[in-house]
Amino acid sequence: MSARVRSVWRDAVSLGWPIALQQTLNTLMRTVDVLITGFFSPAAVAAIGLADLYSRVPLRVGMGLGSGAIAISSQETGRASSATRDRAIAQALLVGALAGLPIAVVGVLGSEFLIDALGAERGVVLLGGQYLAVVLAAAPFRITGFVGARALQGIGDTRTPMLVNGAATGLNILLSVALGLGVGPAPRLGIVGVGIATAASRVVEATLLIGAIRSPRTAVSLARPRDIVVTRQLLAVSTPDVAGGLSTEVANFPFNALLLLFGTEATAAYHIANRLYQQLTAPLFRAFRTVSSIRVGQALGAGDRDEARYVAGAVCALSLLTLGAAGTGLFVGAEPLVGLFTDDAATIDDAVAFTRAFAVAMACIGVYFPLAGALKGAGDTRTPFYGGLVGAYGFLLGSSYVLAVTLGFGIVGVCVGIVLSWAARAAIVGAGVLRGDWAGLAAQLIEERAALDESE
């Protein structure tokens, strides 16, 4: 191994471990929610899983705006232009808060209708609707918190978001246990209590992150926008990522309707497997994606295209090795891990199958995320958008339906569709990195913003 590769890997670990820990804590919020609802019934697990399809909408919006924030903040950090960086961050936070308002209104007024549209049983609709209304009410805070975290990560500060997220996660766990199960003097509110805990933690997280940005503790601050160029670039970079994330979530609706054809137990099994895979491996692949965005964006901001390409490849190699090992462990340990969530025999069998499908897909996931992060750090969010569309609609939904229903393979067909969806995503972003002019796109964006510095 060359000294240059070791240097990139050391830097990736230094930047990445706070992100991985933050993501571990963040996914732990949802895992605790699923564990607690598992004490109620399979219907409660299915309800929270279906509600999660909608509650991920503000997450997807936040991720999209976060891509714009991290691309600009990392590039401007690389070229040492703090004024433009701070204006971009302020605009991203404002746009995020405004984008969350209509989501909150729709969630509060139409939550039961949204769950019922998926074809769930009446009991699942009532439980899911109650939970969803509470969670979506905090959508503006969820989006703002995500954008703030990504903006700080773009400048290389991965520790502040970790500390803030740790505090919010601790609050979420305490409130979920207390309000969900009625521990101590707290009322037993069931699934509504779990929703209140999640919403409260999002409010606290956003408040703390904005406070950190405004404080002397961080190298960034909030600056009033002066030119439409930064706003236009922010929206241009963010829009494909928002659209890609939302289109992926839209595909999940008919996908979950497909799962419901095999019963409530099969639906609960998928969401248990999805939660396992997210909890154990998402902190890793999301860390690699973010590190790739940070380092590629900063290299391009400094005008070093060769370094940007080298970093993208080196981080991808580290990701593939790490997630390959994690996938092996997930495959081998699927049965005892699933047993932590349920003791229902039918649910366990299907959940083990889904968990092993995610484990097999881990090699493709290890390629997709760091390369998608590199493209986003350059400002190219279109290529990952295309990858998401093909993966979600062509394979996760299309192949799963054909194999499971048309050809009669059942749950096994769905598992194959999961693997194929990640393989398609990895192939498309890989082609984008190898053949696309993402470095040229970054140079064009930087040149436009540099002109603002000269006019001031």
C-alpha angles and dihedrals in degrees: 000000000000124000089242093057091048090051092053092046092050090050091047092052092046092052095033106052095070089048092049091049091047091051091046089055092043094052089043087067091063094039091055089050091053093045092052094046087049086071089061106049144295086265090060091050091049090047094054090044093053092044088052089065089067097034088060091065094084088044090055092047090049092048091052095049088042090058090057092046095049093044094053097037093049094046093047090047089053092054093040097241107141097168096062090042093054093048090052092050093050091050093048091053093049094047090047094053092048092047091056096057099076090043090056092049094050092046095051095045102037109026098121092047090052093054093042090054089067091063097247125158116271094253091053090048093054094047095043093047093053093050095044095051092057096044097047091050086074094051096116090055093046092054094043092050093051093048092048092051093049092048091055092046090054091065091049097262102129096151101067093057088047093054093046093047090049091056092047092048092051090053092047094052094047093048093043092055094041099044098030097050099023097241117184115335093342117110118248101246098163116201091355089059090052089052093049090052092053094047093048092051091053092053091050092046095052092045093051094047094051089047090052092051091051093047128083088245092086130052093233132072139180115270128183112251116252105178138036092227094081092046092049093050092046092054093041092055095039101044098069090046092050090046091047093050094047093046089052090052091048089055088054091063097066088035090060089044085056090052091050088061086071093049141264091287092058091049091050089047093056093049091049090051091045091051092049093050092045094048097047103036110016092078088059101045093041090051091052091049093051095044089051091051092049098047096040092047093049092047091051091046088056089050096247107132094168091056091049092054093045093050091050091054096043094049090047091054092051090047093051093051094046098044092043088060091045091051091053091053092047092052095049095043098041098112100050091041093053089049089066090068105041144004095204106120097213092048092048094054094052094041091055090053093050092046092053090049089057089047092055090048091054095095091058091044089052090058099039102054102050092043092047087049091052091052092048091049087058092048096256104130094148097077094054086045091058090045091052093050094051093043096047102039103025098044117007091048106017101041093039092054095046094046098039102039111014095042094030100234092133118192091358089062091052090051091054090050090055092055094045092050092060093043090056093049092050093049094051098048090042090057089046093055094045099043108017127096095233093139089055091051090053091050090053093051092047092049091054092052092044088060088062091058091054092050094053 
